[in-house]
Amino acid sequence: MTLEQTETPAGFKIFHPTLKTEVVLPEKIGEGESAIETKGLIEAIIGKSRAEHRGELTRKIQEYETRLGDYEETKRRLEELETANMTAAQKAQRDAERTANETKKWQTQAQELQNALHSERLDNALYKMVGSNPEIFNADQTMKLFKAEAAPRLIDDNGNLKPVAVLDGQELDMSEAFKKWIAKETNANLLKNKLTPGGGSNGGQRQTARNSMSKADFDALPANERFAFINGDGKLTA
């Protein structure tokens, strides 16, 4: 407990942080030679409490360190006993399995990181490509539609990552595929100067309730219904 005090004519004032109030105490408790200064008494009590608290913390830390040391020692002895009863071939097999498990774990983590980096790089390339066309009505929705229809991805091209996409069954450079895709008549409502009444991202057309449909049925939908389908996590089937 921490106390802050200020001198007052009647004694001294202490602020108790827990009670959040101030109390005025007399300068001394008792009378004559047996009188004790209240301030000194409180400070002594606080000091003792802090010392006891520090001692208890130190004791607990030492106890935990001892337990940890005992655990490590027990683990080491068990490994020694296990090893003592193993043949050289068994030891080699155990070490190989441990190495294989560690390698698999790191490969999985590396693959997850690589996938995240590839996804970010692909999205950046898509944003740059879509954003460079001022006629596109809604960049985010256009990207979602393009991803659903053209399945863009990164491939290794002589040590370099190259973005590609599939259009009409043919894998093309992503920029070329996007130019051909956005020029399709079915994507006319994605462009500002070709929007038809009710054909924008929030037009008055009916909303599709299905969560999957064929590519042909999807292409036949007006732009606003294709937006609704993709935004609703719809999936395209063959």
Steps between C-alpha positions, in 0.01 A plus 500: 500500500640838399421810703558859402499753782496879536561699817195668660467717814311225686742226403547360155272390223529163328344392171397137479511396129262206552234693693568812290451730796713717728522456876658742749697323773659649812872552494547264795321208657515497880632759742826594662815300449304195382344693213574362152513706182212383282683574175802292600278211614310489171819523295649211701188287442507574127871424479454167678208409275704573188795297630274204578339525156839506327612205711191300405553573131865402524405176676246412230747574220759277664239228545401515132864497391561191718197325351614587149847368576351177638286462187797551267707253702222240495456550126874457445510178705202354315668575169818333625306189607317493169825535308677235711244239398512588131718350233701718268242445225215599732685814606559590136133440420386712796731786399383472138134518608566804717683671216222413257233637734691824554561534126131443425401760758733762355397414143134548593571836660712606203223399258238693697721807496571461129128464424424816698774693318383370160141596580605850602717541191222378272246734660740793463544419130123475456436830678760672285358352181136573582577843643678605181170484309300814585189361329452222755195573715595305816857370533439265795200327344674479163795328666271251673327415171831466316638273774189281488501466123868507405668345809814719490814356659878536509725258313876455492639645178876433491538592866257792486138502616265572212126574544279303264127437462279259307265635238288276277710203601830667412762615754618849414706775654267654759500848343414356158231277649347793687487721189316229309276421796392859567430549127240220501141608441396318819724738695375820337323615818834500683595813305365844586406605148312175437293474816133429434216609731496268797817336380748643752625337815174581679252491213137396517546155347398187689762350731629148450447277804704205378847444642624312193430513127659411170735735319249533215216598735731743678601671175133541409427701814502881496797660674317590821384140551850370436625746763240371746591139423875552556449722807283223644794255472344329199701230323523428128468143374606355169 
